[in-house]
Every structure is written in C-alpha cells, then in structure tokens.
Amino acid sequence: MSNVTGTQNMLDIAEWQNSLTEEVREQILGFWMKHAVDEKNGGFIGYMASDGAVSEDADKGLVLNARILWSFSSAYRTYKEAPYLEMAERALDALREHFHDQEHGGLYWMVDKDGQPVQTKKQVYGQAFVIYALAEYVRATGKQDVLPWAEEIYRLLEKHAFDPVHLGYIEALAQNWQETDDLSLSGKDLNERKSMNTHLHVLEAYTNLYRVWRPEGLRDKLKTLIELHLDYIIDPQNHHFKLFFDDAWNSKSRHISYGHDIEGSWLLWEAAEVLGDQALEERVRKAAVQMAHATLAEGVDADGGIYNEADGDGHLDAAKDWWPQAEAMVGFLNAYELTQEQRYLDAAWSSWQFITAFVSNKETGEWHWQVSREGVADENYPKIDTWKCPYHNSRACFEAIERLERIKINGINN
C-alpha cells in the first residue's frame, strides 16, 4: 500500500471501506441475526459450537448479551435500519428481564437458559459493559429512558467497587455488593484485587457514558481512570500493560497481552479526546504511540497477524485469536492518525489482509475464534459463547470505516 501514489491510495482506501462494510453487514451482523436468536427461551442462545451445533441448555452470559446490545445499537446508529434496532431491543429486554438484580441492583454474571440466575456475583467488568451498551443505545436512538438504569449501575460501582484509598476498582463483589473472595473474571485470570482488563473496560464505559450524560463527578472519574492507566497500568520501561495488581497497584504478573496493548492504545486516546483535557491529551498521545510502536515491533508476525501474548520469560503464544486482530487494525489506524507515519497505516492494512485471508469464516459467517501461526483455524473453539460475540469485530469495522474516511479527507502522508 505504501508504494503507490496518493491517488491510488485513495482508491485503495475506498475499496478497503467497501470490504469492511460488506464484512460487518454480511459476515458478522448477518450471522448473529440469523443464528443467535433463541426462539425457544427468549433472548439469545448461550453456546454454538464451531460446526453450528447449538447447546439449548447452555447458560447465558452477561458479557455476551451486553455486547450484543452494544453491537446492534452501534449498527443502528450507523445504518438506521430497523432490523438492527430490533436486535438491540431484544438484547435490552434480555438484560432487563433476566440479568437485572431487582433486589440489590446491578446485573447477574450468568443466568440459565430460562433466565434464572446461576452466578450472582457482581463482576465489575460485566457491569461496565452494560453501561457501555446502554450509552450506545442512547446515542443510536436518542431515547433517554435507559439513562436512569445506566446511572444506577454507575452509582453502585462508585459506592461499592471504587477504592477511595488507592483509587481504581475492585474486580468483583458478592450479589449484595459485599466483599467476596471470588474475584477472577475467568479461568484464565488471576484471582487478584485489580486488573488492567477491568479498568480498561470501565474506562471504555465511562467514556461512552460521558458522551450522553454529564453529571457532576463523572468527568473527574474518567480523568482519574485515564491517569491510573498512565501512572500504574502502563509499564514505563516496555510500554506494555501490566495485567494484575493488588490494592496498592503492585504488579502481580509479568505476562504481556498484545491485543490489550493495542486496544488500550486507541481506547485511551478516545477517552482523552472525549474528556477534552489538552494537557492530558498530550500525555495520552505519547503513551498511545509508544504502545502501538511496542506492539508493532514485538507482537506482529510477518503475515500481519498479531500474536496472543508472551510470558515474563519471553515465551511466545504465537496463536492468533480473533479479537486481537480486530483491535490491531483499529489501534494501528489510530497510531497513523496521531503520527502520520506510513508504517502504521501499512500495519493496519496488513492486519485487515490477515483477517480476510484467515480469520473471517467465509463458509458459515462470523470469525474463527483462533487460528494457528500458520493460519489454520482451531475448530475446538465455539462460534458463540460467553466471550465469543460480535463486539470486537463489528466495532473494528465501524471504527476503521470512520477513520479511513478521515484519512481520505485529510490525505495520506507518502
């Protein structure tokens, strides 16, 4: 891409946008509209294997349903087509009717196929995704009636999960918002008091909430979240995220997550832009570019795919899950917009080429969960479950289309 003229670059970008539009509308959203609706029990199915087999008795996760709400709200905001709104409202209804804890507030982590709670703890990560999705629904529809619910969740997090001594948010609380020893987000995560992952997505949620609702205090909370990432979560030596912490922000892990690094680089910049604090923007700009540089230098394979992670001793997990690929394309486009350095635009293009060649499932729709370093899909992973959702990939397409439009307007630095 970098070896062609500016005029040809403009044509390539238009074609890139067209391919992104086809991908998000047909491969991603089209798949979920056709296959994910649970006609028998309501809401959405909880699990589909890679071969399309549905487990009718599977439990249903909060994260999956909140991310469906976000994805189809964003689709409706973009295209204003009724079927997208219908999917968003179906997800909204599922959250209200089955996940909402009417007694204690907040939302359950997991319900069974009939909508009865089976895991009742208040995982802050999950609460944040509901805020994120509700705010997107407001952005898409202009309907204000869900804002009180978003406010309720926000107030509960600030009352019960916020650490007034060391700042930041505790990973999880019991159903009644009291302390719990069951903190971990999943079986892959450490059972520590604080994590990068939760703070990144509280940041993401509060950024979107601040777009539609600006009560006293939210601006300060968003600013504090940005500063926590800059001061404690980003490692100043290598510009990667630290992943797990105790209450006082002492690091408890040496692992590197390349997908979170590149995702965090653009989410931090988005938060700083929405906040509009010029001094903080300059700090975030520098950090975002450093993170993108570190990811490009260490985490990207020759084929354009991004590795999953590395441990503290330098051992590489060279498999390539779907979501880091999605975040890499956006993160490198963001780095290009911040620097005008062609290598970042090239990296974003290479990421998209890798996605279309290996990750997008052209036979059945959606994306493969994981492909090997050689690009071979691992069919042991599901197509739908608590974590496999349309959020990362649809968002990447929406973000890339918008960013490429800005790049077209502003021109390309050759």
C-alpha positions in Angstrom: 0.0 0.0 0.0 2.8 2.4 0.8 4.4 2.0 -2.6 1.5 3.6 -4.6 0.7 7.2 -5.4 -1.6 9.3 -3.3 -4.4 9.0 -5.9 -4.1 5.2 -5.9 -4.0 5.2 -2.1 -7.4 7.0 -2.1 -8.8 4.3 -4.4 -7.4 1.6 -2.2 -8.9 3.1 0.9 -12.3 3.4 -0.7 -12.1 -0.3 -1.6 -11.0 -1.1 1.9 -14.0 0.7 3.3 -16.3 -1.3 0.9 -14.8 -4.6 2.1 -15.2 -3.5 5.7 -18.9 -2.7 5.1 -19.5 -6.0 3.5 -17.8 -7.8 6.3 -19.7 -6.2 9.1 -23.1 -6.3 7.5 -23.0 -9.7 5.9 -20.4 -11.8 7.7 -20.8 -10.5 11.2 -24.1 -8.8 11.9 -25.9 -11.1 9.3 -24.6 -14.2 11.1 -25.8 -13.1 14.5 -29.2 -12.0 13.2 -29.7 -15.4 11.5 -28.2 -17.8 14.1 -28.0 -16.2 17.6 -31.7 -15.6 18.4 -33.2 -18.0 20.9 -36.7 -18.5 19.6 -37.5 -21.1 22.3 -36.4 -19.4 25.5 -36.1 -15.8 24.5 -33.1 -13.6 24.2 -30.1 -15.2 22.6 -28.5 -18.7 22.6 -25.7 -19.2 25.1 -23.5 -21.5 23.0 -22.8 -22.6 19.5 -20.0 -25.0 18.5 -17.8 -24.3 15.6 -19.8 -26.7 13.4 -23.0 -24.7 14.2 -24.5 -27.1 16.7 -26.4 -25.2 19.4 -26.5 -26.3 23.1 -30.0 -25.5 24.0 -29.3 -25.9 27.8 -26.3 -23.7 27.8 -26.1 -20.9 30.4 -26.2 -17.3 29.1 -23.5 -14.7 30.0 -23.9 -11.1 30.9 -21.0 -10.0 28.7 -22.4 -11.7 25.6 -25.8 -10.0 26.0 -24.4 -6.6 26.8 -22.0 -6.8 23.8 -24.9 -7.8 21.5 -26.7 -4.7 22.7 -23.7 -2.5 22.0 -23.0 -4.1 18.6 -26.5 -3.7 17.2 -27.1 -0.3 18.8 -23.9 0.8 17.0 -25.1 -0.8 13.8 -28.4 1.1 14.1 -26.6 4.3 14.8 -24.6 3.8 11.6 -27.2 2.5 9.2 -30.6 3.4 10.8 -32.1 0.1 9.7 -35.0 -1.4 11.7 -33.7 -5.0 11.9 -30.6 -3.7 13.8 -32.8 -1.8 16.3 -34.9 -4.9 16.8 -31.8 -7.0 17.7 -30.6 -4.2 20.1 -34.0 -4.1 21.8 -34.1 -7.8 22.1 -30.8 -7.7 24.0 -32.0 -4.8 26.1 -35.1 -6.8 27.0 -33.0 -9.8 27.9 -30.8 -7.7 30.2 -33.8 -6.2 31.9 -35.9 -9.3 32.3 -33.2 -11.9 33.2 -30.0 -10.3 34.3 -31.2 -7.3 36.3 -31.0 -7.9 40.1 -34.2 -6.3 41.3 -33.3 -6.6 44.9 -29.7 -5.4 45.1 -29.2 -3.6 41.8 -26.7 -4.3 39.1 -26.7 -7.4 37.0 -26.0 -11.1 37.5 -22.9 -12.6 35.8 -24.7 -15.7 34.4 -28.2 -17.0 34.0 -29.5 -20.3 32.8 -31.5 -21.0 29.6 -34.7 -19.9 31.3 -33.2 -16.7 32.6 -32.8 -17.8 36.2 -29.5 -16.6 37.9 -26.8 -19.2 38.3 -23.8 -16.9 39.1 -25.0 -13.9 41.1 -21.7 -12.1 41.8 -21.3 -8.5 40.6 -18.3 -8.6 38.3 -17.3 -5.0 37.7 -16.2 -5.9 34.1 -19.8 -7.0 33.3 -21.4 -4.0 34.9 -19.2 -1.8 32.9 -20.2 -3.4 29.6 -23.9 -2.8 30.4 -23.1 0.9 31.0 -21.2 0.9 27.7 -24.1 -0.7 25.8 -26.8 1.4 27.4 -24.9 4.6 26.4 -24.6 3.3 22.9 -28.3 2.6 22.7 -28.9 6.2 23.8 -26.5 7.5 21.1 -28.2 5.4 18.5 -31.8 6.0 19.3 -31.9 9.3 21.2 -34.1 7.5 23.8 -33.3 8.7 27.3 -35.4 6.2 29.2 -32.5 3.8 29.8 -30.2 6.5 31.2 -31.5 6.1 34.8 -30.5 2.5 34.6 -27.0 3.4 33.5 -26.9 6.0 36.3 -27.9 3.3 38.8 -25.1 1.0 37.8 -22.6 3.8 37.7 -23.6 4.9 41.2 -23.4 1.3 42.5 -19.9 0.9 41.1 -18.8 4.2 42.7 -20.3 3.3 46.0 -19.2 -0.3 46.3 -16.3 -1.1 43.9 -14.3 2.1 43.9 -11.2 2.1 46.1 -11.1 5.5 47.9 -7.6 4.9 49.3 -5.6 3.7 46.3 -8.1 4.5 43.6 -9.4 2.2 40.9 -12.0 -0.5 41.1 -12.1 -3.9 42.8 -12.7 -6.8 40.4 -15.9 -8.3 41.8 -18.3 -8.2 44.8 -21.0 -10.5 46.0 -24.6 -10.3 44.9 -25.3 -7.9 47.8 -22.2 -5.8 46.9 -20.2 -7.0 49.9 -16.7 -8.3 49.7 -16.0 -11.6 48.0 -13.0 -13.9 47.6 -14.3 -14.9 44.1 -12.6 -12.1 42.1 -11.4 -13.6 38.9 -13.0 -12.8 35.6 -12.5 -16.2 34.0 -10.5 -19.4 34.5 -7.6 -17.8 32.6 -7.3 -14.9 35.0 -5.5 -14.5 38.3 -7.7 -14.1 41.4 -6.3 -10.6 42.2 -8.0 -7.5 43.6 -7.5 -5.3 40.5 -6.8 -5.9 36.8 -5.9 -4.0 33.7 -8.8 -5.6 31.8 -11.5 -4.4 34.2 -10.0 -0.9 34.3 -9.7 -0.7 30.6 -13.4 -1.5 30.1 -14.6 0.7 32.9 -12.7 3.5 31.1 -14.4 2.5 27.9 -17.8 2.5 29.6 -17.4 5.9 31.3 -16.1 7.4 28.0 -19.3 6.4 26.2 -21.5 7.4 29.1 -19.8 10.8 29.2 -20.9 11.3 25.6 -24.6 11.2 26.5 -24.7 12.1 30.2 -22.6 14.5 32.2 -23.5 14.5 35.9 -21.3 16.1 38.5 -18.4 13.8 39.2 -18.3 11.6 36.1 -15.7 13.9 34.4 -13.4 13.5 37.4 -13.8 9.8 37.4 -13.0 9.5 33.7 -9.9 11.7 34.2 -8.8 9.6 37.1 -9.2 6.4 35.1 -7.0 7.8 32.3 -4.4 8.8 34.8 -4.4 5.4 36.5 -3.6 3.8 33.2 -0.8 6.2 32.6 0.7 6.1 36.1 0.2 2.5 37.1 -1.1 0.2 34.4 1.3 1.0 31.5 4.8 -0.2 32.2 7.1 2.8 31.6 10.0 0.5 30.7 8.5 -1.5 27.9 5.2 0.3 27.1 3.1 -2.8 27.6 0.2 -3.1 30.0 0.8 -4.7 33.4 -2.1 -7.1 33.9 -2.9 -7.8 37.5 -2.4 -5.9 40.8 -3.0 -5.8 44.5 -5.0 -3.0 46.1 -1.9 -0.7 46.1 -1.1 -1.3 42.4 1.8 -3.6 42.9 2.1 -5.8 39.8 1.3 -9.5 40.2 2.1 -10.7 36.7 4.8 -10.4 34.1 2.7 -11.5 31.1 2.2 -9.3 28.0 -1.1 -9.2 26.2 -0.5 -7.7 22.7 -4.2 -7.5 22.0 -4.9 -5.5 25.1 -1.9 -3.3 24.5 -3.0 -2.2 21.0 -6.7 -2.0 22.1 -5.8 0.1 25.1 -3.7 2.5 22.9 -6.7 3.7 21.0 -9.3 3.5 23.8 -7.1 5.7 26.0 -6.8 8.2 23.1 -10.6 8.1 22.6 -11.2 8.7 26.3 -8.8 11.7 26.3 -10.5 13.2 23.2 -13.9 12.8 24.7 -12.7 14.3 28.0 -11.2 17.3 26.2 -8.3 18.0 28.7 -5.5 19.3 26.5 -2.7 18.6 28.9 -3.9 15.0 29.5 -4.3 14.6 25.7 -0.6 15.2 25.2 0.3 12.6 27.8 -2.0 10.1 26.3 -0.9 10.8 22.7 2.7 10.0 23.7 1.7 6.8 25.6 -0.6 5.6 22.8 2.1 5.9 20.2 4.6 4.2 22.4 2.2 1.3 23.0 1.5 0.9 19.2 5.2 1.0 18.5 5.9 -1.7 21.1 3.1 -3.9 19.7 4.3 -3.5 16.1 7.9 -4.2 17.0 7.2 -7.2 19.1 3.8 -8.6 18.6 3.1 -8.7 14.8 4.0 -11.6 12.7 5.3 -11.3 9.1 1.8 -12.1 7.7 0.3 -9.1 9.6 -1.4 -11.2 12.3 -0.9 -10.2 15.9 0.2 -12.8 18.5 -1.9 -13.5 21.6 0.7 -12.9 24.3 4.1 -13.6 25.8 5.0 -14.6 29.3 7.5 -12.9 31.6 10.4 -15.1 30.3 9.8 -14.2 26.7 8.0 -17.4 25.7 5.5 -16.5 22.9 1.9 -17.7 22.5 2.0 -17.4 18.7 -1.6 -18.4 18.2 -3.9 -15.6 16.9 -7.3 -15.1 18.4 -10.0 -13.2 16.6 -10.2 -10.2 18.9 -6.5 -9.0 18.9 -6.7 -9.0 15.1 -9.7 -6.7 15.2 -8.1 -4.4 17.8 -4.8 -4.3 15.9 -6.4 -2.8 12.8 -8.0 0.0 14.8 -5.0 0.6 17.0 -2.6 1.0 14.1 -5.1 3.2 12.2 -5.2 5.4 15.4 -1.4 5.5 15.6 -1.3 6.6 11.9 -3.7 9.4 12.6 -1.6 10.5 15.6 1.8 10.3 13.8 1.2 10.3 10.0 3.8 7.5 9.9 3.2 5.2 7.0 4.3 2.1 8.8 1.2 2.2 11.0 -1.2 2.5 8.0 0.7 -0.4 6.4 0.3 -2.4 9.6 -3.4 -1.7 9.8 -3.8 -2.8 6.1 -1.7 -6.0 6.8 -3.9 -6.7 9.7 -7.1 -6.5 7.6 -5.5 -8.7 4.9 -4.7 -11.3 7.6 -8.3 -11.1 8.9 -9.9 -11.6 5.5 -7.5 -14.4 4.5 -7.6 -16.4 7.7 -9.9 -15.2 10.4 -13.2 -14.4 8.7 -15.1 -17.6 8.1 -16.3 -17.3 4.6 -18.2 -20.6 4.7 -20.5 -20.1 7.6 -20.1 -16.4 8.6 -18.6 -14.8 11.7 -14.9 -15.1 12.6 -12.9 -18.1 13.8 -12.0 -17.9 17.4 -8.4 -18.8 16.9 -6.0 -19.6 14.1 -2.5 -21.1 14.4 0.6 -19.2 13.4 0.2 -20.9 10.0 -3.4 -19.6 9.7 -5.2 -22.9 10.4 -8.5 -22.5 12.3 -8.9 -24.4 15.6 -12.3 -25.9 15.3 -12.4 -26.8 19.0 -13.4 -23.2 19.9 -17.1 -22.2 19.7 -18.7 -19.7 17.4 -20.9 -18.3 20.2 -20.4 -18.4 24.0 -20.0 -16.0 26.9 -16.9 -14.4 25.4 -17.4 -15.0 21.6 -19.6 -12.2 20.5 -20.0 -9.6 17.7 -18.4 -6.7 19.7 -14.7 -6.7 18.8 -15.0 -7.4 15.1 -18.1 -5.3 14.4 -16.6 -2.4 16.3 -13.3 -2.7 14.4 -15.2 -2.5 11.1 -17.2 0.6 12.3 -14.1 2.3 13.6 -11.9 1.5 10.6 -14.6 2.8 8.2 -14.8 6.1 10.1 -11.0 6.5 10.4 -10.4 5.7 6.8 -12.9 8.4 5.9 -10.9 10.9 7.9 -7.7 9.7 6.3 -9.3 10.2 2.8 -10.4 13.7 3.7 -7.1 14.7 5.3 -4.9 13.0 2.7 -2.2 10.4 3.1 1.4 11.2 4.1 3.5 9.4 1.5 
